[in-house]
């Protein structure tokens, strides 16, 4: 590789702007480490004159990111716009076709078009790096691709969305309802002020799960239906009851191979308070991988924010500067296998069920009879009376059962006039 | 790099033998990932006919490891003998001088001769890789060199010796004395049956700290005196009392830069039970790094054993096969700075002190007066009487104080005839 490296940054929001500052700050350090001299030769964003924390050199500013390719030769391009399609995709596509290495933190883009883009990168013998797309400060992609390179990974799970983890931790700590904690998270910058839906409904975590699955199991990215549930319906009552049973509720992303079939899912989980994952609180992210021969590995760190994200972007930059040309997903595209998806009907698990019922004789029996009919066996049952309303909460932890049966059972029980609300179902880890 | 890669393994103990099996098992997987075809062309060990878990090809066996260089061209050599000097050093030296990449899990060798050997590697433009030398299954070296490449690391600490962590965890759990748990650890293969001293006295952890310091702070490996204390003197009594105060005792390796000076240490620490590190039990290893801009990162995994160690050796192998030629310590040797060592007299910390005394009036005053004279302020004081012997344990947790003053103070107090044993001092994290 040549000595002088020309760099372009497209997208100068919080991340792009912080990255620009970091590159300028660490130029000489990078030259020592890699022998390469960095020149930032093009910047692009919607608004040239927007107030930014770190000043930009307006002489190298392009309003249209597709124009940056016309002037000087670019060697490495950072895409930090963040869209799953549109201009983000066009810029990355054009760069790769022009034999320019691309680095991006854009999980929406990679989880949707990663297979397609990695083929272009491979064909043109350039890198497409996306360490920052999953769990910001945690070098999880590098760890799977390099640190655990020859391990057979069988399963991974983790806390992949800091916003949800903050909200759940804070509900437990401050005894506040979801809505109030969400507002607080928005004020603190932990949740998007406009539309935090993609964080809260599990979509963001699922995009990350899909990227990590492709890396872990050497398959193409899955686009098929997957179990995805967010935290919007988690009530303080469930957090309280879980707490008394020595559990915490966490939004987990989980992916595993079951008999050669991929089972990806994102949903709230009851996790034991004494476990490692039960103690990852606040905005922290953590990923646990199970591999052979390595055993269980844990990585934890800050999952988002410009600092950790830039750290990941810079690690990708150094990897490229050191001449580490790699397949984007660790192996050639033609060796990545098509996915066979696990049939959800075969999913067996322990479940937490909560029924809100009228407190009168026979109601408990309706629930237990129906569970028995479906052969769902009860591990623990707690009835919590509410004397004021003459109602009760019946909480059941089941032994491992087919979730399908439990769902059917809930439907039947719900129809009874003594059952006051839609029952709650939360899976155990 | 060429397509056919010739490999030699020197040392066929537990690690070398497992590695041999792994390479043979994963040859085709590695060819897919890297395009390289591996041929194991030389094996060497003391005893050709020793019974091994995995059979060796005796046609490529050399009794004298220095003879392996004479036959075919070797591209990558694994050194798995494990000595700090002697034949281990000679083989590695000769390989590097012959432009052969070297991969080793040998922490004794790297912590002692790493600077010298890395110069030879750099001069000959080959890799010297030692991911497996620190915390087996945790890709900590790769993470510091690559994942956190442009971060400024200010401090790291962790559990780097699984033997000690197992013993301390087990003492707490089973209420058994050090000696009994050590025997149990030896039976289970967690502690060396012959001479476990290098694990127990902190030396093993210190070697790892020195390697990680060099990587984290871009300095040469330190050989200077350092605070090193093992767990041989930790008594069940201290574990019990710590427990009641919501602490656990862990053997930690800690390294930080204080005003440009390096402060490396290994010693037992009182860590809060609610912290992350307080919950890493059994044979697990964990490393926590503090960096800027990334914040706190945590890595946890199995620290030893042939499986995790091989996983690390294989990750080094793949890194080399992918053409990732790197400086062994991340930057050129001439840019690595000489160390200035932190003056231990300036070390300020909170301390746990335990005095065994005769239970009679005035004894407590002797202790508190002496502490007051040295301006050591007490945060907590507990007196636990032992009515049977008319003795008492006086336990003190100090506010942050100069350790030097505390040591002097202990000396003076020890001389008092009412103080029955050498007082115990354990640092807080």
HADDOCK unambig.tbl for C-alpha pairs under 7 A between the chains (distance, minus, plus):
assign (segid A and resid 32 and name CA) (segid B and resid 331 and name CA) 6.48 0.50 0.50
assign (segid A and resid 33 and name CA) (segid B and resid 330 and name CA) 6.42 0.50 0.50
assign (segid A and resid 33 and name CA) (segid B and resid 331 and name CA) 4.69 0.50 0.50
assign (segid A and resid 33 and name CA) (segid B and resid 332 and name CA) 6.93 0.50 0.50
assign (segid A and resid 137 and name CA) (segid B and resid 294 and name CA) 5.81 0.50 0.50
assign (segid A and resid 138 and name CA) (segid B and resid 297 and name CA) 6.99 0.50 0.50
assign (segid A and resid 139 and name CA) (segid B and resid 143 and name CA) 6.95 0.50 0.50
assign (segid A and resid 139 and name CA) (segid B and resid 147 and name CA) 5.41 0.50 0.50
assign (segid A and resid 143 and name CA) (segid B and resid 139 and name CA) 6.97 0.50 0.50
assign (segid A and resid 146 and name CA) (segid B and resid 315 and name CA) 5.76 0.50 0.50
assign (segid A and resid 146 and name CA) (segid B and resid 319 and name CA) 6.95 0.50 0.50
assign (segid A and resid 147 and name CA) (segid B and resid 139 and name CA) 5.43 0.50 0.50
assign (segid A and resid 147 and name CA) (segid B and resid 312 and name CA) 6.74 0.50 0.50
assign (segid A and resid 147 and name CA) (segid B and resid 315 and name CA) 5.20 0.50 0.50
assign (segid A and resid 148 and name CA) (segid B and resid 311 and name CA) 6.52 0.50 0.50
assign (segid A and resid 148 and name CA) (segid B and resid 315 and name CA) 6.30 0.50 0.50
assign (segid A and resid 149 and name CA) (segid B and resid 315 and name CA) 5.61 0.50 0.50
assign (segid A and resid 150 and name CA) (segid B and resid 311 and name CA) 6.83 0.50 0.50
assign (segid A and resid 150 and name CA) (segid B and resid 314 and name CA) 6.43 0.50 0.50
assign (segid A and resid 150 and name CA) (segid B and resid 315 and name CA) 6.84 0.50 0.50
assign (segid A and resid 151 and name CA) (segid B and resid 311 and name CA) 6.63 0.50 0.50
assign (segid A and resid 293 and name CA) (segid B and resid 307 and name CA) 4.71 0.50 0.50
assign (segid A and resid 293 and name CA) (segid B and resid 308 and name CA) 6.18 0.50 0.50
assign (segid A and resid 293 and name CA) (segid B and resid 311 and name CA) 6.62 0.50 0.50
assign (segid A and resid 294 and name CA) (segid B and resid 137 and name CA) 5.82 0.50 0.50
assign (segid A and resid 294 and name CA) (segid B and resid 307 and name CA) 5.51 0.50 0.50
assign (segid A and resid 294 and name CA) (segid B and resid 308 and name CA) 4.32 0.50 0.50
assign (segid A and resid 294 and name CA) (segid B and resid 311 and name CA) 5.96 0.50 0.50
assign (segid A and resid 295 and name CA) (segid B and resid 302 and name CA) 6.85 0.50 0.50
assign (segid A and resid 296 and name CA) (segid B and resid 301 and name CA) 5.95 0.50 0.50
assign (segid A and resid 297 and name CA) (segid B and resid 138 and name CA) 6.99 0.50 0.50
assign (segid A and resid 297 and name CA) (segid B and resid 300 and name CA) 5.77 0.50 0.50
assign (segid A and resid 297 and name CA) (segid B and resid 301 and name CA) 4.43 0.50 0.50
assign (segid A and resid 298 and name CA) (segid B and resid 299 and name CA) 5.67 0.50 0.50
assign (segid A and resid 298 and name CA) (segid B and resid 300 and name CA) 4.77 0.50 0.50
assign (segid A and resid 298 and name CA) (segid B and resid 301 and name CA) 6.04 0.50 0.50
assign (segid A and resid 299 and name CA) (segid B and resid 298 and name CA) 5.67 0.50 0.50
assign (segid A and resid 299 and name CA) (segid B and resid 299 and name CA) 4.63 0.50 0.50
assign (segid A and resid 299 and name CA) (segid B and resid 300 and name CA) 6.35 0.50 0.50
assign (segid A and resid 300 and name CA) (segid B and resid 297 and name CA) 5.75 0.50 0.50
assign (segid A and resid 300 and name CA) (segid B and resid 298 and name CA) 4.75 0.50 0.50
assign (segid A and resid 300 and name CA) (segid B and resid 299 and name CA) 6.34 0.50 0.50
assign (segid A and resid 301 and name CA) (segid B and resid 296 and name CA) 5.96 0.50 0.50
assign (segid A and resid 301 and name CA) (segid B and resid 297 and name CA) 4.41 0.50 0.50
assign (segid A and resid 301 and name CA) (segid B and resid 298 and name CA) 6.03 0.50 0.50
assign (segid A and resid 302 and name CA) (segid B and resid 295 and name CA) 6.86 0.50 0.50
assign (segid A and resid 307 and name CA) (segid B and resid 293 and name CA) 4.69 0.50 0.50
assign (segid A and resid 307 and name CA) (segid B and resid 294 and name CA) 5.50 0.50 0.50
assign (segid A and resid 308 and name CA) (segid B and resid 293 and name CA) 6.17 0.50 0.50
assign (segid A and resid 308 and name CA) (segid B and resid 294 and name CA) 4.32 0.50 0.50
assign (segid A and resid 311 and name CA) (segid B and resid 148 and name CA) 6.52 0.50 0.50
assign (segid A and resid 311 and name CA) (segid B and resid 150 and name CA) 6.83 0.50 0.50
assign (segid A and resid 311 and name CA) (segid B and resid 151 and name CA) 6.62 0.50 0.50
assign (segid A and resid 311 and name CA) (segid B and resid 293 and name CA) 6.63 0.50 0.50
assign (segid A and resid 311 and name CA) (segid B and resid 294 and name CA) 5.99 0.50 0.50
assign (segid A and resid 312 and name CA) (segid B and resid 147 and name CA) 6.74 0.50 0.50
assign (segid A and resid 314 and name CA) (segid B and resid 150 and name CA) 6.42 0.50 0.50
assign (segid A and resid 315 and name CA) (segid B and resid 146 and name CA) 5.76 0.50 0.50
assign (segid A and resid 315 and name CA) (segid B and resid 147 and name CA) 5.20 0.50 0.50
assign (segid A and resid 315 and name CA) (segid B and resid 148 and name CA) 6.30 0.50 0.50
assign (segid A and resid 315 and name CA) (segid B and resid 149 and name CA) 5.60 0.50 0.50
assign (segid A and resid 315 and name CA) (segid B and resid 150 and name CA) 6.84 0.50 0.50
assign (segid A and resid 319 and name CA) (segid B and resid 146 and name CA) 6.96 0.50 0.50
assign (segid A and resid 322 and name CA) (segid B and resid 324 and name CA) 6.72 0.50 0.50
assign (segid A and resid 323 and name CA) (segid B and resid 324 and name CA) 6.39 0.50 0.50
assign (segid A and resid 324 and name CA) (segid B and resid 322 and name CA) 6.75 0.50 0.50
assign (segid A and resid 324 and name CA) (segid B and resid 323 and name CA) 6.40 0.50 0.50
assign (segid A and resid 324 and name CA) (segid B and resid 324 and name CA) 5.09 0.50 0.50
assign (segid A and resid 330 and name CA) (segid B and resid 33 and name CA) 6.41 0.50 0.50
assign (segid A and resid 331 and name CA) (segid B and resid 32 and name CA) 6.48 0.50 0.50
assign (segid A and resid 331 and name CA) (segid B and resid 33 and name CA) 4.68 0.50 0.50
assign (segid A and resid 332 and name CA) (segid B and resid 33 and name CA) 6.92 0.50 0.50
